[in-house]
């Protein structure tokens, strides 16, 4: 039965795909009415069919719909919504949306605009982390030009990596092992950052050759208290885009794990962070040192693995916290158990350099069974649009041990049947059977360095 609230809430969801479906179903379970704001391309989507009401923002292009804050706010006001969930991607980390919500008396399901400004810009986030005493790699502040970059790199020592101050997702990231490589790639990296985020500002960090990408899921109450829901290992990446995520990070010594959790909580509590956020770190397995990378001021794509090991529905908790219907759980009440793995199912052809493969899905048969979960908005006859991210589903498995979770993942991938478009399922099956993956001997460059060359020659 739905949990009803004396002050009824009507929620606008400014997103699409599997997360929109997830938010709608969770909101309905809490007695909330839902309004979905979509592009013209998504008016017939599963999320649109499940929402109580759907409002078309504009054309299929994201700038006319999901990236248009004034139109989203108009939709919320016109439908008398009292809360807004931004999902992830699109405008979820831009202060513009929570600012508009605050101006119009609408509850934003996420951090405040000020918190976004503090941690959304990576240079600002580094300053916050430094003041909170969080370990950091050797790095720079804003880099003015290529000559400045070369001078800083000479001081830091090669290899170095350029990063965009205004965003992530691999845009503006270039690894340089020599001065010649840095000189030749700096302007390209700055241009990529400018095109992606409207800001070409870069900074430099020392590059850790064989690192793990480990992140901590946090929730804050906005008053200086934060709790964590364990950590995730997101080291299997292609071009800095995550493909497989696991919880917990099995390679961490317990003492390091405890320090990592405290660092994440201390950082977000220091800025009175509200709602869901993730603090990301690089972990050097050889030295057992970890270093702050960035904060994602939103829910992450890979949050289901944290849900699977803690038993906490993070979207539900987001809504309850935002609407004042619940407080943060006590830290000692959150007890991670077992091991969970998530893989991203993409409408891409890994045999053709990950060429996007939009089109109509003629057969969709996801796996099911004990410890298996699929988050998706796809059904038979769904048309995958060329306008947005290529992720069409998330396959999540849980086991008592990592070994059991890996076996369940292998079985689930073998049963996943998709026809009509090409997907990355063949590559995922190849990865899960790879001896290094089974033994958990991976790092952030392992997929590109080891697996992809072998996959292409099989």
C-alpha angles and dihedrals in degrees: 000000000000118000105238125211126209090228103053116223126212110196128205115207111204098191144066145225127031095345093053089053090048094050093047093052093045092048091050090052087056093051094255124143114229135216117188119208109205144166121250088259092060102044091107096043126126089251091054090051093050098044120092089233136006128208121194110222098189145286124350094264109100094230088062094048128005094028095046107097097181091054092047091050091047089053091051093049095043091053093042095239117176097198138030129206114197097192112203132308120019109056097344094112100033116105090218094080100049088043091057091045091053091048092053100039096251120141112241113213096221142040125325121268089249093054089049090053092049096052104018093074104065095216090053090046090053089054091050091048092048092052090049091054095246114158113255138186119248106274149141142253121239113334112222101198143330094286090053089048092052092050092050093046091052088055096044095041129233141316098056133168128216117222133188113243094209102050151351141221092112096294110141093010115132128160115218122189096179138031089251091056092049093048091050097047105035099087092043090053092048092049091050090052092047092050093047101041107013089247125086096192112138136185132190133236134180107263118234105215100208107024137152121225107227125173136183124223110223137180122197132195096214091243100082101280123112135172131194132225097204131273136287132215108221099169099128101089142147117211088346091304113124119237105168128026130186137191127237108025095241095197095063119105109232094246091053091047091055092049091048092053092048092049091054093047094045092051097051096037088055091064094039090246118200129212126341124358139151128217113207126207140180113231121204104209093194095057099024088232124138129202133198116252109169149311123251105209095205144045112301127231089238097052093113092076089059089049092050095054097040101035090228120132099222096192090053090049090049091056095044093050094046095049094044095246096121143020128225114285116247113265093237090056091063107085116175114212133184127346131292132193130193126195124189115231107213132191090231135111109233090190089063100047091278095299109187112253111199119173144099120319107222097181127026117177111159120188125257137186143098112341093004125121131172122196111196147129092214126112132158112305094019113151114222108217123224091217102076145039113312097232110118101169146358120226112203127184133183131200139166090251135019089252092056091046091052091051091050090049092051091050093047093049091050090055097044105111121190126166134178097045137041119253139181092255093111090055093047090052089049092051095049091052093048113112094226091055092048089052092044092238099145141119136184093280097040096096094053096036100044116007105043095052089050093046093052093052099045 
